[in-house]
Amino acid sequence: MRAKVSDPPPHLPSAPIARLVGHDDGPIHAVKFTSDGKYCLTAGHDRTVRLWNPLRIDPAYEYGNAAPANDVERPPKSEVSIDALPHALPIQVYSDGHSYPISAIDIDDSSTTLLSATDKTLVVTDVLTRKVKRRFQGHTGRINSVATSADGGIFLSASYDGTVRIWDGRSFSTAPVQTLSDATDSVSSVTILEKKNELCEIVTSSIDGRLRTYDLRRGLMSEDDLGKNLALTSFAHTSDGLRGAISCLNGAIHVTDRSDGTLLNTCFGSHTAGRYSLECKVTADDQFVVSGSEDGSIVFYDFASGCVAQTLEGHGKATCTVAVHPNKANSSVTVSGSYDGNAVVWR
């Protein structure tokens, strides 16, 4: 597999700079940056979650005749082999408590509490000790998405069974605090929106074609109905939470005004969809929407116009999960995970 090196617009990645090597054979199902952007996490079919420093080279990596370097650098060639990329620095492996492949992960803002979904079970792990702290069960279908509050006190799990369950991370109870059961089909993603460290909204996307927002302060639920035949696979939002990007199974990404659901524009045509649930993300500078693709590429759309700004090629199979660096100064840093078994850092 070879990846193209291009000259992109400012603040966009142009080339692969490192691989996250360590997962056994099988797809990479989830990637996630820590809130400070210093580290990232990957979760794989091999039932492990792995912690990395994506911008540092593993000292054990063999450079051949070249002198080793501490920081990863952009390759000068017009094309580069993914297999020949330097290996980023592995930090830790989390394998306890995972009886099945891991479908989703999240981590709190202090990077001390790790959430991972393994089939119908939500696993809570101490990042520092690697010990499993809690296991929450109750879903009747596979968990598709998980989320934690910034302080690690509230956990959410969204499932194929059509429910979202809210768990108390500080109590000893293993029963959910509340179950949201408004969806009529699989809930594909769940997102927590906070203001001043206060949990204020929960946003869910569903295969039933509806984006639901739960206003916790007012006790209200609102729905944006995008159409019965339009399965929603992912939701992302700008840093101020005012605009959203909704990824659909038909290959469209709808950009909306979250205050009233008004459709602002649609990103369409440059990524392939239809069989897999693809993630979308919004870059830290709020300028671009990023999506994986079933042809293995990663596509960046201009948030304002919906036009393609950059396409990264290199994966050999579907790229279903992407993560963007949370800091504006490093907004070009992106990590992708693919069914070809590779997790790649781009810059």
C-alpha positions as CSV (number, residue, x, y, z in Angstrom):
1,M,0.0,0.0,0.0
2,R,1.3,3.4,-1.0
3,A,0.0,6.8,0.1
4,K,0.2,10.0,-1.9
5,V,2.0,13.1,-0.6
6,S,0.4,16.3,-1.6
7,D,0.5,20.1,-1.1
8,P,-2.8,20.8,0.7
9,P,-4.4,24.1,1.8
10,P,-3.1,25.4,5.2
11,H,-4.0,23.5,8.3
12,L,-4.7,20.3,6.5
13,P,-2.6,17.1,6.5
14,S,-0.8,16.1,3.3
15,A,1.0,12.8,4.1
16,P,1.2,9.8,6.4
17,I,4.0,10.3,9.0
18,A,3.7,7.2,11.2
19,R,2.0,3.9,11.9
20,L,0.6,2.8,15.2
21,V,1.9,-0.8,15.2
22,G,0.9,-3.4,17.8
23,H,-2.6,-4.6,17.1
24,D,-2.9,-8.2,15.9
25,D,-4.5,-8.8,12.5
26,G,-8.0,-7.4,12.1
27,P,-9.8,-4.1,11.8
28,I,-9.1,-1.0,13.8
29,H,-12.6,0.0,15.1
30,A,-12.0,3.2,17.0
31,V,-9.4,6.0,17.4
32,K,-9.5,8.8,19.9
33,F,-7.2,11.7,21.0
34,T,-6.9,12.6,24.7
35,S,-8.3,16.0,25.5
36,D,-4.8,17.6,25.6
37,G,-3.8,16.1,22.3
38,K,-0.6,14.6,23.7
39,Y,-1.7,11.0,23.2
40,C,-4.2,8.9,21.2
41,L,-6.0,5.6,21.7
42,T,-6.8,2.9,19.2
43,A,-9.2,-0.1,19.7
44,G,-9.1,-3.2,17.6
45,H,-10.7,-6.4,16.7
46,D,-7.9,-8.1,18.8
47,R,-9.8,-7.0,21.9
48,T,-7.2,-4.5,23.1
49,V,-7.1,-0.7,23.5
50,R,-3.7,0.8,23.0
51,L,-2.3,4.2,24.1
52,W,0.3,6.0,21.9
53,N,2.3,9.2,21.6
54,P,1.5,9.6,17.9
55,L,4.1,12.3,17.2
56,R,7.1,10.5,18.8
57,I,9.1,7.7,17.2
58,D,9.4,4.4,19.0
59,P,13.1,4.1,20.0
60,A,12.9,0.4,19.2
61,Y,12.0,1.1,15.5
62,E,14.7,0.0,13.1
63,Y,15.7,2.7,10.6
64,G,18.1,0.6,8.7
65,N,21.0,2.9,7.6
66,A,19.2,6.1,8.5
67,A,19.8,7.9,11.7
68,P,16.9,7.7,14.2
69,A,14.8,10.7,15.1
70,N,12.7,11.6,18.1
71,D,9.8,13.3,16.3
72,V,8.0,12.1,13.2
73,E,8.5,14.2,10.1
74,R,6.6,14.7,6.8
75,P,8.1,12.5,4.0
76,P,9.5,14.4,1.1
77,K,8.5,12.0,-1.6
78,S,5.4,12.2,-3.8
79,E,4.4,8.7,-2.6
80,V,5.3,6.7,0.5
81,S,4.6,3.1,1.5
82,I,2.4,2.8,4.5
83,D,4.4,-0.3,5.5
84,A,7.6,1.7,5.4
85,L,6.4,4.4,7.8
86,P,8.2,4.8,11.1
87,H,6.4,3.4,14.2
88,A,4.9,5.8,16.7
89,L,5.7,5.4,20.3
90,P,3.5,2.9,22.2
91,I,2.7,3.7,25.8
92,Q,0.3,1.2,27.2
93,V,-2.0,-1.8,26.4
94,Y,-5.4,-2.4,28.0
95,S,-6.8,-5.9,27.4
96,D,-8.5,-6.9,30.7
97,G,-12.3,-7.1,30.6
98,H,-12.7,-7.5,26.8
99,S,-14.2,-10.8,25.8
100,Y,-15.2,-9.5,22.3
101,P,-13.8,-7.1,19.8
102,I,-13.9,-3.5,20.9
103,S,-16.4,-1.3,19.1
104,A,-16.1,2.1,20.8
105,I,-13.9,4.0,23.2
106,D,-13.7,7.3,25.1
107,I,-11.6,8.9,27.8
108,D,-12.2,11.6,30.3
109,D,-10.5,15.0,30.2
110,S,-8.0,14.1,32.9
111,S,-7.0,11.0,31.0
112,T,-7.5,8.8,34.0
113,T,-10.7,6.9,33.1
114,L,-11.0,4.8,29.9
115,L,-14.4,3.6,28.5
116,S,-14.5,0.7,26.1
117,A,-17.4,-1.3,24.6
118,T,-17.0,-5.0,24.1
119,D,-20.2,-6.4,22.6
120,K,-23.0,-5.6,25.1
121,T,-20.7,-4.6,28.0
122,L,-19.3,-1.2,28.9
123,V,-15.9,-1.6,30.6
124,V,-14.4,1.2,32.8
125,T,-10.6,1.0,33.2
126,D,-8.1,3.0,35.3
127,V,-5.7,4.4,32.7
128,L,-2.7,4.5,35.1
129,T,-3.1,1.1,36.8
130,R,-4.7,-0.7,33.8
131,K,-7.1,-2.3,36.2
132,V,-10.8,-2.7,35.4
133,K,-12.8,-0.5,37.8
134,R,-16.4,-1.3,36.6
135,R,-18.4,-3.4,34.2
136,F,-21.9,-2.2,33.2
137,Q,-24.3,-4.7,31.5
138,G,-27.9,-4.5,30.4
139,H,-28.0,-3.8,26.7
140,T,-29.5,-6.5,24.5
141,G,-27.5,-5.5,21.5
142,R,-24.0,-4.5,20.7
143,I,-22.8,-1.2,21.9
144,N,-22.0,1.1,19.0
145,S,-20.8,4.3,20.8
146,V,-19.8,5.4,24.3
147,A,-19.2,8.8,25.9
148,T,-18.0,10.1,29.3
149,S,-18.5,13.4,30.9
150,A,-15.4,15.6,31.2
151,D,-14.9,14.7,34.9
152,G,-15.5,11.0,34.4
153,G,-18.6,11.0,36.6
154,I,-21.2,10.1,34.0
155,F,-21.0,7.4,31.3
156,L,-23.2,6.8,28.3
157,S,-23.6,3.8,26.0
158,A,-25.6,3.7,22.7
159,S,-26.6,0.4,21.4
160,Y,-27.9,-1.6,18.5
161,D,-30.9,-2.4,20.7
162,G,-32.2,1.2,20.2
163,T,-31.4,2.6,23.6
164,V,-28.9,4.9,25.3
165,R,-28.1,4.1,28.9
166,I,-26.8,6.6,31.4
167,W,-24.6,5.2,34.1
168,D,-23.3,6.8,37.3
169,G,-19.5,6.4,37.4
170,R,-19.2,7.3,41.1
171,S,-21.9,5.1,42.6
172,F,-21.6,1.4,43.3
173,S,-24.8,0.6,41.5
174,T,-24.6,-1.3,38.3
175,A,-28.1,-0.3,37.1
176,P,-28.5,2.6,34.7
177,V,-29.5,5.9,36.1
178,Q,-31.8,6.4,33.1
179,T,-32.5,4.7,29.8
180,L,-33.3,6.8,26.7
181,S,-35.5,4.6,24.4
182,D,-37.0,7.1,21.9
183,A,-35.1,5.6,18.9
184,T,-36.9,3.1,16.8
185,D,-33.7,1.5,15.4
186,S,-30.1,1.2,16.3
187,V,-28.4,4.2,17.9
188,S,-25.2,4.7,16.0
189,S,-23.6,7.5,18.1
190,V,-23.9,9.4,21.4
191,T,-22.2,12.7,22.2
192,I,-22.1,14.8,25.4
193,L,-22.1,18.5,25.2
194,E,-21.0,20.5,28.3
195,K,-20.8,24.1,29.2
196,K,-18.5,25.3,32.1
197,N,-18.1,21.6,33.1
198,E,-21.8,21.2,33.4
199,L,-23.5,18.4,31.5
200,C,-26.2,20.2,29.4
201,E,-27.0,18.1,26.3
202,I,-26.9,14.6,25.0
203,V,-27.0,14.2,21.2
204,T,-27.7,10.8,19.5
205,S,-27.9,9.7,15.9
206,S,-29.9,6.7,14.8
207,I,-30.4,4.4,11.9
208,D,-34.1,5.5,12.1
209,G,-33.0,8.8,10.4
210,R,-33.4,11.1,13.4
211,L,-30.9,13.2,15.4
212,R,-32.2,13.6,18.9
213,T,-31.0,16.2,21.4
214,Y,-31.8,15.8,25.1
215,D,-31.7,19.2,26.9
216,L,-30.9,18.0,30.5
217,R,-31.4,21.5,32.1
218,R,-34.9,21.9,30.7
219,G,-35.9,18.2,30.6
220,L,-36.8,18.4,26.9
221,M,-36.0,16.2,23.9
222,S,-36.0,17.6,20.3
223,E,-35.7,15.7,17.0
224,D,-34.3,16.5,13.6
225,D,-35.9,14.2,11.1
226,L,-33.7,13.8,8.1
227,G,-35.9,11.1,6.5
228,K,-37.0,7.6,7.2
229,N,-34.7,6.1,4.5
230,L,-31.7,8.2,5.6
231,A,-29.8,6.1,8.2
232,L,-27.5,8.3,10.4
233,T,-24.1,6.9,11.3
234,S,-22.3,9.7,13.1
235,F,-22.5,13.2,14.6
236,A,-19.9,15.8,15.2
237,H,-20.1,19.5,16.2
238,T,-18.1,22.7,16.1
239,S,-16.2,23.8,19.2
240,D,-19.0,26.2,20.2
241,G,-21.6,23.5,19.7
242,L,-23.7,25.7,17.5
243,R,-23.3,23.7,14.2
244,G,-23.4,20.0,13.6
245,A,-22.2,17.5,11.0
246,I,-24.3,14.4,10.5
247,S,-22.9,11.5,8.5
248,C,-25.4,9.3,6.6
249,L,-25.2,5.8,5.2
250,N,-26.0,7.1,1.7
251,G,-22.7,9.0,1.6
252,A,-24.0,12.5,2.5
253,I,-22.8,14.6,5.4
254,H,-25.3,17.3,6.3
255,V,-24.1,20.4,8.1
256,T,-26.9,22.0,10.2
257,D,-27.6,24.9,12.5
258,R,-28.2,23.1,15.8
259,S,-30.5,25.9,17.2
260,D,-33.3,25.1,14.7
261,G,-32.1,22.2,12.6
262,T,-31.7,24.3,9.4
263,L,-29.6,22.6,6.7
264,L,-26.6,24.8,5.9
265,N,-25.0,22.6,3.2
266,T,-24.3,19.0,2.3
267,C,-20.9,17.4,1.7
268,F,-21.3,14.7,-0.8
269,G,-19.7,12.7,-3.6
270,S,-16.0,12.3,-2.6
271,H,-16.2,9.5,0.0
272,T,-17.8,6.1,-0.6
273,A,-20.5,4.9,1.8
274,G,-23.3,2.4,1.9
275,R,-22.1,-0.7,3.7
276,Y,-20.2,0.5,6.8
277,S,-20.9,3.0,9.6
278,L,-18.5,5.9,8.9
279,E,-17.4,8.4,11.5
280,C,-17.1,12.1,10.7
281,K,-15.3,14.7,12.8
282,V,-14.9,18.5,12.8
283,T,-11.3,19.9,12.9
284,A,-10.3,22.0,15.9
285,D,-10.3,25.2,13.9
286,D,-13.9,24.5,12.8
287,Q,-13.0,24.8,9.1
288,F,-13.3,21.2,7.9
289,V,-15.4,18.1,8.2
290,V,-13.4,14.9,8.0
291,S,-14.8,11.5,7.0
292,G,-13.5,8.0,6.4
293,S,-14.5,6.2,3.3
294,E,-15.2,2.6,2.2
295,D,-12.5,2.9,-0.5
296,G,-9.9,3.5,2.2
297,S,-9.5,7.3,1.8
298,I,-10.0,10.1,4.3
299,V,-11.8,13.1,2.9
300,F,-11.8,16.7,4.2
301,Y,-14.7,18.9,3.2
302,D,-14.8,22.7,3.7
303,F,-17.3,23.3,6.4
304,A,-18.7,26.5,4.9
305,S,-19.0,25.4,1.3
306,G,-19.2,21.6,1.4
307,C,-16.5,21.4,-1.3
308,V,-13.7,18.9,-1.1
309,A,-10.5,20.4,0.4
310,Q,-8.2,17.4,0.6
311,T,-8.3,13.6,0.1
312,L,-5.8,11.3,1.8
313,E,-5.1,7.9,0.1
314,G,-3.2,4.9,1.5
315,H,-5.4,2.5,3.3
316,G,-6.2,-0.8,1.4
317,K,-9.7,-1.3,2.9
318,A,-12.6,0.7,4.4
319,T,-11.5,3.5,6.8
320,C,-14.4,3.8,9.2
321,T,-12.9,5.7,12.1
322,V,-11.0,9.0,12.2
323,A,-9.7,11.3,15.0
324,V,-8.6,15.0,14.7
325,H,-6.2,16.7,17.0
326,P,-8.1,18.8,19.6
327,N,-5.7,21.8,19.5
328,K,-5.8,24.4,16.8
329,A,-2.0,24.6,16.6
330,N,-2.0,21.0,15.5
331,S,-5.3,20.9,13.6
332,S,-3.6,19.2,10.6
333,V,-2.8,16.1,12.7
334,T,-5.2,13.3,12.0
335,V,-5.3,9.6,12.9
336,S,-7.2,7.0,10.8
337,G,-8.1,3.4,11.5
338,S,-9.0,0.9,8.8
339,Y,-10.3,-2.5,8.2
340,D,-6.9,-3.2,6.6
341,G,-5.5,-3.4,10.2
342,N,-3.5,-0.2,10.0
343,A,-3.8,2.9,12.2
344,V,-2.0,5.8,10.5
345,V,-1.0,9.3,11.6
346,W,-1.2,12.0,9.0
347,R,0.1,15.5,9.0
